[in-house]
Amino acid sequence: MIDFYTWKTTNGRRPIIMLEETDTPYRIIPINIHDGSSRTPEYLKISPAGKIPCMVDPSGPDGAPIHMMESAAILMYLGEKAGRFLGTGDRNRWEVTRWVFFHATNVAITFSAFNRAPVLESRCRGLLEAMNNHLADNEYFAGDYSIADMVPITRFWDFKFDAFDLGDYPNIERWRGQLVTRPAIRHAMEVAIGPPASG
């Protein structure tokens, strides 16, 4: 049973998609990032920077427990463990990897900062255009459905930015429409993540 420490953010919900897609047994342990829960000595042993999400797998690669942090890294770890959603063959696996990093280090960060930094609007538009252009010739970001799609869909599940209309990016809209019907994605985005039960 994997212990998954998270909160109700786009990053925090991302690995739940993979846990659900692979039928991996897990339990959610809510870590409120606003009340100091992520800065306790106990939590910092698991997540040194006090960030969510992170997880503890009691059955790591060598049979010993392993701690994982960073949502994209968790997706890669879980994909390796299950043997799914990482690409087909060496070449495609690298295609998946490059799109995972594109989304994690560009799309997720830039759109997360946009509401506080409107100066990023042109950068956001450039990213949307790059995604839309790529999806003109590709059903998913890297061949078949993979972690390259799981990373950005949490941002695009409920894409509400006054400055942008997804209708201007029909290929992204088509891609999004396919993904939001997947039960694992729906569960990840809708599951309640609240404070730990008292007592």
C-alpha positions as a Markdown table, in Angstrom:
| # | Residue | x | y | z |
|---|---|---|---|---|
| 1 | Met | 0.0 | 0.0 | 0.0 |
| 2 | Ile | 1.5 | 3.3 | -1.1 |
| 3 | Asp | 1.2 | 6.3 | 1.2 |
| 4 | Phe | 0.5 | 9.3 | -1.0 |
| 5 | Tyr | 1.0 | 12.7 | 0.7 |
| 6 | Thr | -0.8 | 15.5 | -1.2 |
| 7 | Trp | -3.1 | 18.5 | -1.2 |
| 8 | Lys | -5.8 | 19.7 | -3.6 |
| 9 | Thr | -3.5 | 21.4 | -6.2 |
| 10 | Thr | -3.0 | 20.5 | -9.9 |
| 11 | Asn | 0.5 | 19.0 | -9.0 |
| 12 | Gly | -0.9 | 17.3 | -6.0 |
| 13 | Arg | -3.6 | 15.4 | -8.0 |
| 14 | Arg | -1.3 | 14.4 | -10.9 |
| 15 | Pro | 0.1 | 11.1 | -9.5 |
| 16 | Ile | -3.4 | 10.0 | -8.5 |
| 17 | Ile | -4.1 | 9.6 | -12.2 |
| 18 | Met | -1.3 | 7.0 | -12.5 |
| 19 | Leu | -2.2 | 5.3 | -9.3 |
| 20 | Glu | -5.8 | 4.9 | -10.6 |
| 21 | Glu | -4.8 | 3.9 | -14.1 |
| 22 | Thr | -2.5 | 1.1 | -12.8 |
| 23 | Asp | -4.8 | -0.1 | -10.0 |
| 24 | Thr | -2.0 | 0.5 | -7.5 |
| 25 | Pro | -3.2 | 0.3 | -3.9 |
| 26 | Tyr | -2.7 | 3.6 | -2.2 |
| 27 | Arg | -4.1 | 5.8 | 0.5 |
| 28 | Ile | -4.2 | 9.6 | 0.4 |
| 29 | Ile | -2.7 | 11.4 | 3.4 |
| 30 | Pro | -3.7 | 15.1 | 3.2 |
| 31 | Ile | -1.0 | 17.6 | 3.9 |
| 32 | Asn | -2.4 | 21.1 | 4.2 |
| 33 | Ile | 0.2 | 23.4 | 2.6 |
| 34 | His | -1.3 | 26.5 | 4.2 |
| 35 | Asp | -1.3 | 25.6 | 7.9 |
| 36 | Gly | 2.3 | 24.4 | 8.5 |
| 37 | Ser | 1.6 | 20.7 | 8.1 |
| 38 | Ser | 4.2 | 20.5 | 5.3 |
| 39 | Arg | 6.9 | 21.9 | 7.6 |
| 40 | Thr | 6.8 | 19.4 | 10.5 |
| 41 | Pro | 10.0 | 17.4 | 11.2 |
| 42 | Glu | 8.2 | 14.2 | 10.4 |
| 43 | Tyr | 7.0 | 15.4 | 7.0 |
| 44 | Leu | 10.4 | 17.0 | 6.1 |
| 45 | Lys | 12.0 | 13.5 | 6.5 |
| 46 | Ile | 9.8 | 12.4 | 3.6 |
| 47 | Ser | 9.8 | 15.6 | 1.6 |
| 48 | Pro | 13.0 | 17.6 | 2.4 |
| 49 | Ala | 11.6 | 20.9 | 0.9 |
| 50 | Gly | 8.2 | 20.5 | 2.5 |
| 51 | Lys | 6.5 | 20.2 | -0.8 |
| 52 | Ile | 3.6 | 18.1 | -2.0 |
| 53 | Pro | 3.1 | 15.6 | -3.5 |
| 54 | Cys | 5.4 | 12.9 | -2.2 |
| 55 | Met | 4.9 | 9.2 | -1.6 |
| 56 | Val | 6.3 | 6.3 | 0.3 |
| 57 | Asp | 6.3 | 2.9 | -1.4 |
| 58 | Pro | 7.0 | 0.2 | 1.2 |
| 59 | Ser | 8.1 | -2.1 | -1.6 |
| 60 | Gly | 10.8 | -0.2 | -3.5 |
| 61 | Pro | 13.0 | -1.5 | -6.3 |
| 62 | Asp | 15.2 | -3.4 | -3.9 |
| 63 | Gly | 12.4 | -4.5 | -1.6 |
| 64 | Ala | 13.0 | -1.7 | 0.8 |
| 65 | Pro | 10.8 | 1.4 | 1.3 |
| 66 | Ile | 11.5 | 4.3 | -1.0 |
| 67 | His | 10.5 | 8.0 | -0.7 |
| 68 | Met | 9.6 | 9.8 | -3.9 |
| 69 | Met | 8.9 | 13.5 | -4.5 |
| 70 | Glu | 8.0 | 15.8 | -7.4 |
| 71 | Ser | 4.9 | 14.8 | -9.3 |
| 72 | Ala | 6.6 | 14.1 | -12.7 |
| 73 | Ala | 9.2 | 11.9 | -11.0 |
| 74 | Ile | 6.5 | 10.1 | -9.1 |
| 75 | Leu | 4.7 | 9.4 | -12.4 |
| 76 | Met | 7.9 | 8.1 | -13.9 |
| 77 | Tyr | 8.5 | 5.8 | -10.9 |
| 78 | Leu | 5.0 | 4.5 | -10.9 |
| 79 | Gly | 5.1 | 3.9 | -14.6 |
| 80 | Glu | 8.3 | 2.0 | -14.3 |
| 81 | Lys | 6.9 | -0.1 | -11.4 |
| 82 | Ala | 3.8 | -1.0 | -13.4 |
| 83 | Gly | 5.5 | -1.2 | -16.8 |
| 84 | Arg | 2.9 | 1.1 | -18.4 |
| 85 | Phe | 2.4 | 4.6 | -19.8 |
| 86 | Leu | 6.2 | 5.3 | -20.3 |
| 87 | Gly | 6.2 | 4.8 | -24.1 |
| 88 | Thr | 6.8 | 1.8 | -26.4 |
| 89 | Gly | 10.4 | 1.2 | -27.1 |
| 90 | Asp | 13.5 | 3.2 | -26.4 |
| 91 | Arg | 12.8 | 6.0 | -29.0 |
| 92 | Asn | 9.2 | 6.5 | -27.9 |
| 93 | Arg | 10.2 | 6.5 | -24.3 |
| 94 | Trp | 12.5 | 9.5 | -24.9 |
| 95 | Glu | 9.6 | 11.2 | -26.7 |
| 96 | Val | 7.5 | 10.7 | -23.7 |
| 97 | Thr | 10.3 | 12.0 | -21.4 |
| 98 | Arg | 10.9 | 15.1 | -23.3 |
| 99 | Trp | 7.2 | 16.1 | -23.3 |
| 100 | Val | 7.0 | 15.3 | -19.6 |
| 101 | Phe | 9.8 | 17.8 | -18.9 |
| 102 | Phe | 8.3 | 20.3 | -21.4 |
| 103 | His | 5.1 | 20.3 | -19.5 |
| 104 | Ala | 6.5 | 20.1 | -16.0 |
| 105 | Thr | 9.2 | 22.8 | -16.4 |
| 106 | Asn | 7.3 | 25.1 | -18.8 |
| 107 | Val | 3.6 | 24.8 | -19.0 |
| 108 | Ala | 2.8 | 23.9 | -15.4 |
| 109 | Ile | 5.1 | 26.5 | -13.9 |
| 110 | Thr | 4.3 | 29.4 | -16.3 |
| 111 | Phe | 0.5 | 29.0 | -16.0 |
| 112 | Ser | 0.7 | 28.6 | -12.3 |
| 113 | Ala | 2.5 | 31.9 | -12.1 |
| 114 | Phe | 0.4 | 33.8 | -14.6 |
| 115 | Asn | -2.3 | 35.1 | -12.3 |
| 116 | Arg | 0.4 | 36.7 | -10.2 |
| 117 | Ala | 2.5 | 37.8 | -13.1 |
| 118 | Pro | 0.4 | 38.9 | -16.1 |
| 119 | Val | 3.7 | 39.8 | -17.9 |
| 120 | Leu | 3.8 | 36.1 | -18.7 |
| 121 | Glu | 0.9 | 36.3 | -21.1 |
| 122 | Ser | 3.0 | 36.2 | -24.2 |
| 123 | Arg | 5.0 | 33.3 | -22.9 |
| 124 | Cys | 1.7 | 31.4 | -22.1 |
| 125 | Arg | 0.4 | 32.1 | -25.6 |
| 126 | Gly | 3.6 | 30.7 | -27.1 |
| 127 | Leu | 3.3 | 27.5 | -25.1 |
| 128 | Leu | -0.3 | 27.1 | -26.1 |
| 129 | Glu | 0.6 | 27.6 | -29.7 |
| 130 | Ala | 3.5 | 25.0 | -29.5 |
| 131 | Met | 1.1 | 22.5 | -27.9 |
| 132 | Asn | -1.7 | 23.2 | -30.4 |
| 133 | Asn | 0.7 | 22.8 | -33.3 |
| 134 | His | 2.1 | 19.6 | -32.1 |
| 135 | Leu | -1.4 | 18.1 | -31.4 |
| 136 | Ala | -2.4 | 19.0 | -35.0 |
| 137 | Asp | -0.6 | 15.8 | -36.1 |
| 138 | Asn | -0.7 | 13.8 | -32.9 |
| 139 | Glu | -3.6 | 12.4 | -31.0 |
| 140 | Tyr | -1.6 | 12.5 | -27.7 |
| 141 | Phe | 1.7 | 14.2 | -26.9 |
| 142 | Ala | 3.9 | 11.2 | -27.4 |
| 143 | Gly | 2.3 | 8.4 | -29.4 |
| 144 | Asp | -0.2 | 6.6 | -27.2 |
| 145 | Tyr | -1.7 | 8.0 | -24.0 |
| 146 | Ser | 1.1 | 8.3 | -21.5 |
| 147 | Ile | 2.5 | 10.3 | -18.6 |
| 148 | Ala | 3.2 | 13.0 | -21.2 |
| 149 | Asp | -0.5 | 13.6 | -21.1 |
| 150 | Met | -1.0 | 13.1 | -17.4 |
| 151 | Val | 1.3 | 16.0 | -16.5 |
| 152 | Pro | -0.6 | 18.7 | -18.4 |
| 153 | Ile | -4.2 | 17.5 | -18.0 |
| 154 | Thr | -4.5 | 18.6 | -14.4 |
| 155 | Arg | -3.8 | 22.1 | -15.5 |
| 156 | Phe | -6.2 | 21.9 | -18.5 |
| 157 | Trp | -9.0 | 20.0 | -16.6 |
| 158 | Asp | -10.5 | 23.3 | -15.5 |
| 159 | Phe | -8.7 | 25.8 | -17.7 |
| 160 | Lys | -10.0 | 29.2 | -16.5 |
| 161 | Phe | -7.9 | 32.2 | -17.5 |
| 162 | Asp | -9.7 | 35.3 | -18.7 |
| 163 | Ala | -6.8 | 36.1 | -21.1 |
| 164 | Phe | -7.1 | 32.8 | -23.0 |
| 165 | Asp | -9.9 | 31.0 | -24.8 |
| 166 | Leu | -9.2 | 27.3 | -25.5 |
| 167 | Gly | -11.5 | 27.7 | -28.5 |
| 168 | Asp | -8.6 | 29.5 | -30.2 |
| 169 | Tyr | -6.6 | 26.2 | -29.8 |
| 170 | Pro | -8.8 | 23.5 | -31.2 |
| 171 | Asn | -6.2 | 20.7 | -31.1 |
| 172 | Ile | -5.7 | 21.3 | -27.4 |
| 173 | Glu | -9.4 | 21.4 | -26.9 |
| 174 | Arg | -9.8 | 18.1 | -28.8 |
| 175 | Trp | -7.0 | 16.5 | -26.7 |
| 176 | Arg | -8.6 | 17.8 | -23.5 |
| 177 | Gly | -12.0 | 16.4 | -24.5 |
| 178 | Gln | -10.6 | 12.9 | -24.9 |
| 179 | Leu | -8.8 | 12.9 | -21.6 |
| 180 | Val | -11.5 | 14.3 | -19.3 |
| 181 | Thr | -13.6 | 11.3 | -20.0 |
| 182 | Arg | -11.1 | 8.8 | -18.6 |
| 183 | Pro | -12.3 | 7.5 | -15.3 |
| 184 | Ala | -8.8 | 7.7 | -13.7 |
| 185 | Ile | -8.5 | 11.4 | -14.6 |
| 186 | Arg | -12.0 | 12.2 | -13.4 |
| 187 | His | -11.4 | 10.5 | -10.1 |
| 188 | Ala | -8.0 | 12.2 | -9.6 |
| 189 | Met | -9.5 | 15.6 | -10.2 |
| 190 | Glu | -12.7 | 15.1 | -8.2 |
| 191 | Val | -11.6 | 13.0 | -5.2 |
| 192 | Ala | -11.9 | 14.9 | -2.0 |
| 193 | Ile | -8.6 | 15.8 | -0.4 |
| 194 | Gly | -9.1 | 17.4 | 3.0 |
| 195 | Pro | -7.6 | 17.7 | 6.4 |
| 196 | Pro | -6.8 | 14.6 | 8.3 |
| 197 | Ala | -9.5 | 13.3 | 10.5 |
| 198 | Ser | -9.1 | 14.4 | 14.1 |
| 199 | Gly | -8.9 | 12.0 | 17.0 |
